[in-house]
Amino acid sequence: MSGVPARYWHTLEDGRVQCDLCPRLCKLRSGQRGLCFVRGRRGDELVLTTYGRSSGFCVDPIEKKPLNHFLPGTPVLSFGTAGCNLTCKFCQNWDISKAREFDRLQDCASPQDIVRAAQATGSRSAAFTYNDPVIFLEYAVDVAAACREAGICPVAVTAGYMTDRPREEFFAAMDAANVDLKAFTVGFYKTLCSAELATVLETLKYLKHETDVWFEITTLLIPGHNDTTREIAALSEWIMDNLGPSVPLHFSGFHPDWKMRDIPSTPSSTLQDARDIALKAGLRYVYTGNVHDEAGQSTYCHGCNTRLIGRDWYELTDWNLTAEGCCVNCAETCAGVLEAHPGDWGQRRLPVRIDTGSRLSGM
């Protein structure tokens, strides 16, 4: 089994190697891989088999992560690897996250290759996305360090399912994150994700109270599974009580995929109702996603309700913020990492290929 030495593991008394990266604590004999498939035992050590290998690169609008309050309007170089440490039956990137064949990994890229690609495409940030970067922590942390040296912001899109020590190292390397809060019941996480809600809530509290990482939350609303008004209200109230009113919350629309193709798409009205519930709970920045809803995807001042940032899908249509990030009407501050002027990347999506030798080409 090829790969680079992994961190966060130890040898058990019975000779098995235990991976300590996430709460699964996979216990491996020689040649075995963990549930994520990309961390495995080689001899007497644990290795990461996907270091330096990607399932593809693409330049996206930062709002697609989604991050609405982090360098709005700017491009982000997005990439992932393969595998995942959750088993979500509704996964909408299943062809990557559930990959068990390394022919999905088409691009080889060192951290410096990725920095050069970000610079060549004018990307202000680099996002670890498509599959959860927690499982390729060693690669993500090295890429993040190289990006920061070049003035490029590392961004993580993650389910937040990790143990304490890896959590500290991982988020110390990131400038921004979007965390999937997949539901607000223990049963949902256990049945549909084979995971534990409490771990994700701990990650969110850690981000808020122990780091300077700008983060936003996304909840994919699945009809009949996590879309009741009671659950949405409980989720919103937990965020308000534990994280405060300024953490943005995105309610995203489900479409039939992976092992839940018999479930209908989320009605727009469900997303709009969820947004109303969260706003009534006191959250200031609540958004709808995966639907065309300009009103639900725009940012409003919590002081006077002026539309601060208008959005039509990923296109910015209004910008009513001062250079200091305050409302032009009432001077209330808009939370986030904002600059004097927005970017103008718009809705463009630019696939790129990084070839060996650091050559970059469009696709």
N, C-alpha and C positions, 0 to 999 in steps of 0.2 A: 504494500500500500504506500503510494508516494504521498508526499505532503511536507509541510513545515511543522516544527514542534509547536504544540498548542500550550496555552496557559490554562490554569484552573482545573487541575485534576490531581488525584492521588491514588496510590495503590492500596487495595484492601488486603486484609489478612488472608483471604482465600486466593490471592494472586490476581484477582480481576482489577482492572483500572476503572476508577469512577470519574466521570466527567462532572465537574462542579460548576459549569457555566450557567446552567438553568435548573429550575426545580425538578426536572426529570431525573437528574442524577444517574444517567445511564451507566450501567456497570458492564464492562466489556472484557471479553476474552480475546486472545490474539486473532487479528483479522476482522473482528467485528466492528460495525459502525453504530453510532447512536441513532436515535429516531430521526434526527435532522439529516442523517446520511452523509454529511460532509466532515464530521469529526469522528475519527476512528482510531483504533489501537494498532500501532505498528511496533512489533516487538514488545518492549516494556514501557512504551511511552504513548501519549496521545498526540495525534497530528491533525492539522487542518488540511484537507485535501484540495481545497479550492483557492488557496492563496494565489493571487495574481491572475485569476481566471474569471471572466465575466460572461454573462448571458447576453450582453449587448449594452451599448451606450446610446443615449439620446439626450438632446438638449430640449428641455421643457420650460414652460413658464413656472415660476416658483409657486404660483397659486394652485398648480395641479397636484402638489404633494399631499394634501393641501396646506399651504402656509399663506395666510392672507395678511399677516402683520409682520412679515420678515422680508425686507427689501422688496416691496411690491413692484411688480412689473418687470423684474429682472429674470434673466435666463439662468437655469440650473442644469449642470451636467449630471444626468441620472444614470445609475447602473446598479446591477445586482449580480448575484452569482447563481447558486442553485440550492435547493433544499429549504427546510424550515423546521423549527422546533415546536410548532403547533400543527394540529391536524384538522383545521377548519374545513368543514364540509361545504362551505359556501365560498371558498377561496376564489377570488376573481383574477388572480395571477397564477393559477394552479399549474400551468404548463412550465413555469419557472420554479415556483416554490415547492412543487411536488416532484420535480425532476429527479430521476434516479439514474440517468445516463449522462455522462459527462460530455456527450456530443452537443448538449445544450450550451456548453461553455465554448463560445466561438472566439472570443477575444482574449488575448494575453496582454496584461498591462501592469507594469510596475507602478508604484505610487508616483514616481516622476513622470511616467507616461500620461497618467491621469491629470496631473497638474498641467502639463503641456497641452493636453486636449481641452481642458477648461479655459486656458488662456487663449488658445487659438479660436475658440468659439465665442469668446467674450462672456463666458459664464462667470457670474459673481459667486457662485457656490457650487458644491458638488454633493449630490444626494445619494446615500446608500438606500436603495429602495427596490421595488419589484419582489424581492424576498427579504426576510428579516435579517438585518446586518448583525444582530446579536450572534448568530451562529458563525459568522466569519469575523469575529471581533479582532483578531490579530491583524488581519488585512485592513479592516476598516480603520483601526487606530493608526496604522502606519500611513495610510492614504490621508487621513485627517491631519496628521502632523505635517506632511509634505504640503498639503493645501494651505494650512495656516501660515507656513513660512512664505508662501507666495501671495498671501493676502486673499485667499479664496476660502469661503466659509464652509466647513463641513456640516452636513445636514443628515439626520437619521430619520427614516420612516420605519417605525418599529411597533411591535405589539407589547413591548416592555416586559417580556417574560424572562427574567434573569435573576440570579442570586445577588447577594449584597456586594461582594468584592468586585465581580465583573461589572456590575452596575456603576460603581464609582469610576473605574478606569474608562469604561465606554463613554459615559456622558461627560467626563472631564475633557474628552477629545472633541466634543461636538459644540457647535454654536447655536444650533436650532434642532428641533425635533417635532415630528408629528407622531403621537401615540394613539394606536387603535384601542379604544375602550369598547370592546365588541358587544357588550351587553352589561346589564347590571344585576344579573342573577347568577348564583353559584351553579344552578342547573344548566344554564346555557353554556357556560364555559366548560363544564364537565362533559356534557353530552355532545356538543358540536365542535369543541376545540381540544378536548382532552387536556384541559388546563385548569388553573385556579384563578378566580377573580381577585382574591386578596393580594396576590403577587403583583398584579398590574396596578392595583390601587396604591400599593407601597411604592412602586416606581413613580407614579404620578406625584405622590407626596414628597418623595425624594427630590424630584426635579424642581418642585416649587420651593421647597424649604432649605435645600442643601446645595443648589447649583445656581448659576447665572444663565443657564441654557434657556433660550426663548422656546416655548413649546405650545403646541395646539393639540386638540383632541379630536378624533374622528370616531363616530359611531355609525356603522352601517345598519340601517333599519330594515329588518327582514320581516315581511308580513307573517303574522301568526307566531313569531318567535321572540321578538324583543321590542315590539312596537306599541305596547299598550300605553295609555296615558299615565297609568300608575307607575310603570317602570321608568318611563321618560322623566316623570316628575322626580322620582327618587334619585335617578342619575344626576339630574340637574341640581338638585338640592345638595347632593354629596359634593359636587364640584364647588358649589357656592360656599359650603361650610368648610371644606378642606383646602381648597385651592384659591378661592376668592373670585370676585366678579370679572376679572380682566383676562382670564384664560379663555381664548377663543374655542368654541365648540362647533364642530361641523356634523350635521346629520346628512348622511349620504344615502343615495338610493341604491337598493339591491337590484341586480338583474340575474335571471336564472343561470347558474353556472356550476361546474364541478359536480358535486354529488347532490345538489339541490336544484335540479333543473325543473322539478315539478312545482316549485314555489313561484308565484307571479312576481313581477316587478313591483317595486314600492310605488304606490300612487303619490303624485306630487302633493296631494292634500295631506297625506300622512307626514311628509317632511315639513310642510308649512305649519301644521298643527304642533309638531314637535318643537319647532323653532319658537312658536308662541309660548309654549309651556316653559321652555328654558328662559326666555326673556322675562316671563312673569316671576320666575324663581329668583331673578336678580342678576342673571348673567348679562353682560354688556355686549358681547360680540358672539352672535349665534348665526350660523350659516346653513344653507341647504346646498347639497352637492349631487352631481350626476343628473341634474335636471336643468332645464332652462328657466331660471327664476332670478331675474335681475335684481328685484327687490330683496330677495332672500340671500343673495350673494354679495350685496354691497355692505359697506361699513358705515355705521351711523354714530354720531356724537352722543354719548350718554348724558350730556348736559342739556343739549337743545334739540337733538334729533336731526341736525343737519347731516346730509349725506356727505361723508368725508371722502370715501373712496367708492366710486361707482364701478360695478363690474357687469359685463355682459359676457357670460362664460368666463374666459380668462383674459378678456380685453378690458383694460381700465378705461372708463368713460368719464369719470369725474375725479378731481383731486382738489379737495378743499381743506388742505392742511398747510400750516405755516412751515417755515424752514425748521422750526423747533418741534414739529410734530403735534401742533395744537390746532384745535378747531378755529377756522377763520372767523366764525361768528361769535363764539362765546369764550374762546381761549382755553377750553378744557383740553387736557392732554389725551391723546389717543395712544393706548398701550401698544408696544411693539418695538421692533428694530426698524426705524423709518429714517429716510434721508430727506434732504430738502426737496428733491424732485424724484418722481417715480421713474422706473425703467420703462422702456417702450418695446419690450419683446413681444407683447401681445399673445396671440393664440398659437404661434408657430411651434411646430414640432420638427426637430431636425435629427434624424438618426445619423450616427457617425460610426465609423469603424477605425479602431486603433490597431494598426498592424505592427508586427515586430519591427523594432527599429524606430518606433515613435512616429511613424508616418500617420497622418490623419486624413481621412477622406469622407465625403458625404456619401449617403447611400441612396 
